[in-house]
Amino acid sequence: MAKIDATDGFETLAIHAGQEPDPLTGAVVPPIYQVSTYKQDGVGGLRGGTLHGSGAGPGRWIEGYEYSRTANPTRGALEECLAALECGARALAFASGMAAEDCLLRTVLRPGDHVLIPHDAYGGTFRLFDKMLSAWGVTYHPVRVSDTAAVRDAAAACGAALIWVETPTNPLLSIADISALAEVARAASAMLVVDNTFASPCLQQPLPLGADVVVHSTTKYLGGHSDVVGGALVVADADLGARLAFSQNATGSAGGPFDAWLTLRGIKTLGVRMDRHCYNGSRVADMLSSHPRVAQVYYPGLAAHPGHEVAAKQMSGFGGVVSFRHADGAEAAVEMCGRTRLFTLGESLGGVESLIEHPARMTHASVAGSPLEVPADLVRLSVGIETCDDLLEDLRAALG
Ligand SMILES: Cc1ncc(COP(=O)(O)O)c(C=O)c1O
């Protein structure tokens, strides 16, 4: 009997979707199938499954196993779980968030296409468009994705084939209205892609709001423990899923079984972790908002945040990333990053441990001199799930 049914809640799906007890041994978590190849039941006959279609092009769907670049049971368990959490038709797991982005973009775009990207996109995403895809003939146009009318105008002006949205954005926590942008994309015959890394499916599910594709760096909240790099695509349309699976196999960008297993283990506690990230994040944002050495706080949970209403409409919590501008300028911001006790100076976000970083010189160094350049006095915090009072004390002491 299938363990999952349509009425199951998010936390139930996180623990059980794709994670039936192992049919061979009864192991209650999916084993790590650390294997490259599989014995076949005769030529072309895959163990435990059948092969539909010719196997030569998009549309191929493998139910059995032949080679782990193509499909692996541990990765398959993660993919099934991610599809359930994002309410998608299919999910694919990759070696990194950037591998997922690259697979998507080279599958759905062609030279000559135009793409809209957030004016404050993640630096690595910007670099992919700026240094890799532009050499391939794809043109990108930065736009303020929190301004739906500006996105509509920009899509019409360039004939955009794809609208790339982060919400909240990295590192300025801007909020885009996903359902409004889905209408804009539909009217422009463009694909709407939402990078849901900052919210995770626990706080926001873009596909039911009308997005075509969800992108994740599973390195962040989904994995949750700063011990694995990974990425994912989740799609609403099974045919697009099959095209992406073909590309993933053709280019070899899938993640390994141990990485899939670690990510799946992290996902089991996503719900309870996000509760604490949101609680700690909002208390940190409140404290910083009234601190004399802080010029501006970026956190969508603050009533003064320009995207607060939209965030409250489409998110069930505001997450654990808080950015702020140091009132004493860029050097003070850099120095503060080296003075915290519990907040570790480091890139990445979404782990149980708190991190602090200086985006202009670290995660977003690749956007220096571009229209996406971030303020030099900006500090980004990934607020972890430690005791909140300890985190507040650490930040107060580092601010001086
Ligand atoms: C919003 C966002 N998208 C994508 C990525 C890329 O993911 P990865 O580092 O797993 O390749 C990151 C990484 O920081 C990110 O913050």
PDBQT file of the ligand as one rigid body, heavy atoms in Angstrom, charges set to zero:
ROOT
HETATM    1  C1  LIG A 501      19.840  31.892  -4.570  1.00  0.00    +0.000 C 
HETATM    2  C2  LIG A 501      20.878  30.923  -5.026  1.00  0.00    +0.000 A 
HETATM    3  N1  LIG A 501      20.693  30.228  -6.163  1.00  0.00    +0.000 NA
HETATM    4  C3  LIG A 501      21.627  29.353  -6.621  1.00  0.00    +0.000 A 
HETATM    5  C4  LIG A 501      22.822  29.171  -5.961  1.00  0.00    +0.000 A 
HETATM    6  C5  LIG A 501      23.854  28.218  -6.519  1.00  0.00    +0.000 C 
HETATM    7  O1  LIG A 501      23.852  27.012  -5.821  1.00  0.00    +0.000 OA
HETATM    8  P1  LIG A 501      25.142  26.088  -5.568  1.00  0.00    +0.000 P 
HETATM    9  O2  LIG A 501      26.107  26.881  -4.743  1.00  0.00    +0.000 OA
HETATM   10  O3  LIG A 501      24.588  24.898  -4.869  1.00  0.00    +0.000 OA
HETATM   11  O4  LIG A 501      25.712  25.758  -6.901  1.00  0.00    +0.000 OA
HETATM   12  C6  LIG A 501      23.064  29.875  -4.772  1.00  0.00    +0.000 A 
HETATM   13  C7  LIG A 501      24.330  29.683  -4.041  1.00  0.00    +0.000 C 
HETATM   14  O5  LIG A 501      24.642  30.394  -3.119  1.00  0.00    +0.000 OA
HETATM   15  C8  LIG A 501      22.067  30.779  -4.300  1.00  0.00    +0.000 A 
HETATM   16  O6  LIG A 501      22.250  31.487  -3.174  1.00  0.00    +0.000 OA
ENDROOT
TORSDOF 0
